[in-house]
Amino acid sequence: MNAKSPTIAVRAALYLRVSTTRQAEHDVSIPDQKRQGEAWCEARGFQLVETFVEPGASATNDRRPEFQRMIEASTSKPAPFDIVVVHSFSRFFRDHFELEFYVRKLAKNGIKLVSITQEMGDDPMHVMMRQIMALFDEYQSKENAKHVTRALKENARQGFWNGSLPPIGYRVVGAEQRGAKTKKKLEIDPLHADTIRLIYRLALEGVGDSGQMGVKAIVKYLNTKGIFTRDGGRWGIGQVHRVLTRRTYVGEHEWGKRSKHTDARSPGEIVIVPVPAIIERETFDQVQALLQARNPKTELPARVVIGPTLLTGICYCGNCGGAMTIRTGKSGRYRYYACSIKARQGETGCRGRAIPMDKLDTMVVNHIEDRLLDPERLEDLLGSVLGRRSEQAERRKQHIDELERRATESELRLKRLYDAIEAGVADLEDPALKERIVGLKVIRDQARVDADRAQAMLDSPGHSAISAEMIRRFSKVARDRIRNREGGYRRDHLRALAQRVEVADDAVRIMGSKTELLRTLFTENVRPPAAIGVPRSGPKWRAVWDSNICTEVIGWRLATS
């Protein structure tokens, strides 16, 4: 009977829970919990007023819809029931602190938590026993999680898929039968793999004369062209960025990168699962370099890039490596490039020097014009880069030949099958034969599509040979532009040729990337001048020599500085 009104039956609410959706779908536990709870209430004359069912939710936290609905109802006034009945305290919570917190929250509104398999009193001894059982439940939950994680990790090590939604461009297929369990792996989904390849191609080459496209531009292009996501929705910035940075697409799926609480795990806990590659590693690495260059955390500040001076943002002290900034003298009549470390810390920080701005600007521009932009000098500088591009083109040709061979071979196999059907040797109604024909058609068509795409990339202007005429034209146009003193036009084009200027006591070193120089040359010969893109940030310079870095040195006397 109700403690407040002895003539009124105790009102009870049932809370039923299972840990996984699979258990709920197969009715493993909830019907049994419900049957036992109803029988328990009936045997004691309790009135069952409401049942809360939680299908597939963990008891390690309170992020459970039905649990929260029960708590909200139990804390309202007047309380709709007198007791909450659970099969065991582990159905309510598997965290001893949270269990006690909610037990006390219910008690404040006169509601008691009761377990039908672990009946407890209200005296201190029984309270302590409940707390000890809660500790054991929490320990068991953590041990189960540890064993499950170990099993999943071993499954991933063996190259099998652990059951989550695969990345777009892949689908899950049965790979091996072990007893009653079907082990699964990923295979390329032909329906969406082309979308992944398109996204990478847009990032590297763009479409038409657009040039390389950023994440926002790719999102806009996909949505404008009606290219939808796997579930038919529109693309977002986060989705495209994940596609461009996911190593799964080069055949290395990283399992266990984050825990279920989204905490990043250490590299030693991550398992690399081999999967079929959709994107070539070289393409993937190029895209990562582009994304890194556009990252706001690694870019030069906007005030530096668009500042009024020619070398601000790329000029550094040769002694300490600190940036050189503008300092003025005589009420602004004279302007100097000066070491920022020395300006802040004095000679204890750096003994660097100050150089008149016009003098250094003129020296750098004249040297680039006379030395770097000499056609013969350009050919010498770009020789090694062009050699690597030739090797890359040769590999692409070999890849195209392999794809064409695969398509031809599949076509021949199909022809033999058709001949066998016509001769009556094979039965067209045979399911295995039908499946074989469909598989060969998919291989043939995919090989042809990939070969056409690879050939188009090989024929693109970026892979065309550089002629002497192209170098002479580029040299002339670049010289004209760095002589132009109007606005930031001169500065932008100088930064496309040189990305770092170091000022030492005895020399000025001008450094640039051969790859960036080659890109600028191709851009000039393919697109109109107004479309030339200038990078907002330069490469990360290393202290050791690199074959991709060209360095020009201007010797000068201290007296002239």
RATA-V595328 format. One record per pair of residues at least 12 apart in sequence whose ideal C-beta (glycine too) atoms are under 6 Angstrom apart, sorted by sequence separation. I is the first residue (numbers start at 0). J is the second residue. D is the distance in Angstrom with one decimal. If there is no record, write none. Layout:
i=(I	I)
j=(J	J)
d=(D	D)
This chain:
i=(17	53	171	222	480	481	497	221	255	256	299	323	338	498	15	51	172	255	497	255	323	324	169	201	218	253	254	337	15	308	321	322	15	51	170	218	254	321	335	336	169	198	321	165	168	251	252	335	336	218	319	214	217	252	314	316	334	13	159	160	168	336	160	167	168	250	495	160	214	88	214	250	413	512	87	168	249	412	11	82	83	84	85	86	87	88	248	249	78	87	248	319	409	23	78	82	249	318	23	48	73	78	318	409	410	514	11	58	59	74	249	409	513	20	58	59	98	316	512	8	9	10	11	19	513	12	13	14	15	16	73	406	8	10	95	191	495	510	511	95	494	498	406	510	405	406	499	95	491	508	509	93	94	243	93	198	402	508	506	507	89	93	402	403	473	36	402	506	473	309	399	32	399	14	398	399	469	395	461	167	395	460	12	14	10	392	10	11	12	13	14	9	11	16	39	166	199	35	59	166	195	203	199	202	192	199	187	185	377	374	374	155	374	372	372	372	168	368	156	158	155	158	155	364	152	367	384	384	381	363	383	380	309	370	317	313	317	366	313	314	315	317	313	366	310	362	354	352	304	298	299	298	292	208	210)
j=(29	65	183	234	492	493	509	234	268	269	312	336	351	511	29	65	186	269	511	270	338	339	185	217	234	269	270	353	32	325	338	339	33	69	188	236	272	339	353	354	188	217	340	185	188	271	272	355	356	239	340	236	239	274	336	338	356	36	182	183	191	359	184	191	192	274	519	185	239	114	240	276	439	538	114	195	276	439	40	111	112	113	114	115	116	117	277	278	108	117	278	349	439	54	109	113	280	349	55	80	105	110	351	442	443	547	45	92	93	108	283	443	547	55	93	94	133	351	547	44	45	46	47	55	549	49	50	51	52	53	110	443	46	48	133	229	533	548	549	134	533	537	446	550	446	447	540	137	533	550	551	136	137	286	137	242	446	552	552	553	136	140	449	450	520	84	450	554	523	360	450	86	453	69	453	454	524	453	521	229	457	525	80	83	80	462	81	82	83	84	85	81	84	90	115	245	278	115	140	247	277	285	282	286	277	286	275	274	470	470	471	254	474	474	477	478	277	478	270	272	270	273	272	481	270	496	513	517	517	500	546	549	490	551	501	498	502	551	499	500	501	503	500	553	500	553	560	560	535	535	536	536	536	526	532)
d=(5.8	4.4	5.0	5.7	4.2	5.1	5.0	4.7	5.6	5.5	4.9	4.4	3.2	5.3	5.2	4.5	5.1	5.3	4.6	5.6	5.7	4.8	4.5	4.9	5.0	5.3	4.6	4.0	4.5	5.8	5.6	5.1	5.8	4.6	4.2	5.7	5.3	5.2	4.2	5.1	5.6	5.9	3.8	5.5	5.9	5.1	4.3	5.8	5.8	5.3	5.0	5.5	5.3	5.0	5.6	4.1	4.3	4.5	4.7	4.6	5.0	5.6	5.7	5.3	4.7	5.7	4.6	5.6	5.2	5.2	5.2	3.6	5.1	5.4	5.3	4.1	5.3	5.5	5.0	4.9	5.2	5.3	5.5	6.0	5.0	5.9	4.7	5.6	5.1	5.7	4.3	4.0	4.9	3.3	6.0	5.1	4.9	5.5	4.8	5.3	5.5	5.7	4.9	4.7	5.6	5.7	4.4	5.3	5.3	5.4	4.7	3.8	5.2	3.5	4.3	5.7	4.7	4.3	5.9	5.9	4.7	5.2	5.3	5.3	5.6	4.7	4.4	4.8	5.0	4.0	5.1	5.1	4.4	4.8	3.7	5.9	5.2	5.8	5.7	4.9	5.9	3.5	3.9	5.0	4.3	4.9	5.7	5.4	4.3	5.7	4.3	4.8	5.4	5.5	5.4	5.4	4.7	5.4	5.1	4.4	4.3	4.1	5.2	5.3	5.0	5.4	3.9	5.3	5.0	4.7	5.3	4.5	5.0	5.9	5.9	5.7	5.0	5.9	5.6	4.8	5.1	4.3	4.3	5.7	4.3	5.7	4.9	5.1	5.3	5.2	5.2	5.0	5.2	4.9	4.4	6.0	5.5	6.0	5.9	5.1	5.2	5.9	5.6	5.0	5.2	6.0	5.0	4.6	5.2	4.9	5.2	4.1	5.1	4.7	5.5	5.5	5.4	5.3	5.5	5.9	4.2	5.6	5.1	5.6	5.6	5.8	4.7	5.3	5.7	6.0	5.9	5.3	5.2	5.9	4.4	6.0	5.4	6.0	5.5	4.7	5.2	3.0	5.6	5.3	5.6	5.8	5.5	6.0	5.5	5.3	5.0	4.2	5.6	5.8	5.8)
